[in-house]
Amino acid sequence: MYDLIIKQAMIIDGTGKPGWTGDVGIKNDKFTAIEPSLEAADTSETVDGNGLVIAPGFIDIHTHSDDFWLEDALSEIKLQQGVTREVVGNCGVSLAPMDPQSRNDVGFQDALISLGKHKNSINGFSFKNYRTLLEKKGFSNNLMGLIGHGTLRMAVMGLSDNIPDQNQMEKMKILMDEAMEQGALGMSTGLIYAPGIFARTSELLELSRVVAKKGGFYASHMRNEAEEILASIDEVVTIGKQAKIPVQISHLKITGHRNWGLVDQVIEKLLNAKKNGVDLTCDVYPYFSSGTSLTALIPPWAMEGGMKHLIPRMHNAVQRKKIIHDIKYGIPGWEDMYHNAGWEKITISQFNAAEKNDIEGRTVAQIAREKKADPFELILDLIEQEGEGVKIISETMNEKNVGIFLKLPFAMVGSDSHFSKGKPHPRLYGTFPRVIRRFVRELKILTLEEAIYKMTGLPALRLKLKNAGLMKTGFQADAVLFDPETISDRATYQSPDKFSSGIARVIVNGKTVINNGVHTGAKPGRFDFPY
Ligand SMILES: [Zn+2]
């Protein structure tokens, strides 16, 4: 007796092997039979899979949904793309761990704001607290989490740009070790953001050794994705080699048109590292614009101490001039986003104040022209009003390189999505169907089997999932049933909040969560511990 049989669908199992037509039987939370035919079997429900593909549920290994999960347990935005598992805590930012003693620090206060109405239910915040809070609420999607190095560093030394002293280093290592014991996947860094930008390689190495001992991995938003990308890859590789830790380069890309030609050297470096025994993988999102906070344009020295210190610096005429000078002309080694995009290609995607409608969805250049303002002065004014809350989308990449990176055999798909108001980057709603529409159907860069492998089997390997991520009997029944000819992203930069089309059904742990475009309300998600 089965709970559900999907009949005569093209089974693409997530290993990269060619698809074949057959029946899939599900009982409780597992695939219990995958056969050419289950003709005579008893089942509570049958679905005709003719003309459709059934694949393992997609795994989004790179997201920023940490606080969103506390607000929207149904996670429809992700499920409507076929995503049945998310990894939070990327780019150096997670909600845990926070040290209760630093409760009054800026970073802690920011994190509390993110926790919204849940903020009073915590007192100091461990990875276990985070997990428990979610598990109490229940959720529709499977979930796993990394520890953000920035969060960890803030818990111990605030937004200081110092090198940690021995005590501080010891404290960070203890917090990291605890989080790993409580089921974290490893450590992520965001080395263009404060406070990650203040960390030396040696600090990251020491923490990575703690993670490696527990079997975890190191995921890095590298120090520089532009002219210094080669040196940044060297840093990741050094950490991989010396800490003996698997490494994941987050959202691999080359920003800035002057740097696009580095692509061959980037690939050579990655292949060399692998040849030398470093367990290196990466994730890529299928767009050629990136998205972040407007504060990422501020030079690192001005971000020391966070917003609390940045505002007085912006008010000081000499320092304000220096901030603008550094944005305009750059600082050696620092990834200057203005340089790599220019005001014509940086669009404000979220601004909350009353002028919202004059600002959201427009480029900095457009807004400056309309307001007859100097664009450099303008962005400082916007930051002064809303700090990290001002989000941007910058067109800094080319699709050719995106395709080349996506095709690398060790590259997987990750959305880098962040739930935000206004006009969020369309990757939030469209990443996974977009890979199939654009890179499989239109550009023919990937076969469908390859694309599915990059969304399922490959990330499952990185996450050390032992019984999920593939269509295999005995494995967790996470699956997506879709029409390979029509599955498409519909989210655009101007209308980002559009669900994808072409997905018939999404199943999480054996339960149907999306049926013909409608969420069933089921919350079968689990928080999984890998090691
Ligand atoms: Zn990032």
Residues whose N, C-alpha, C, O or C-beta is under 5 A from the ligand:
A	BS01	ZN	C91 H221
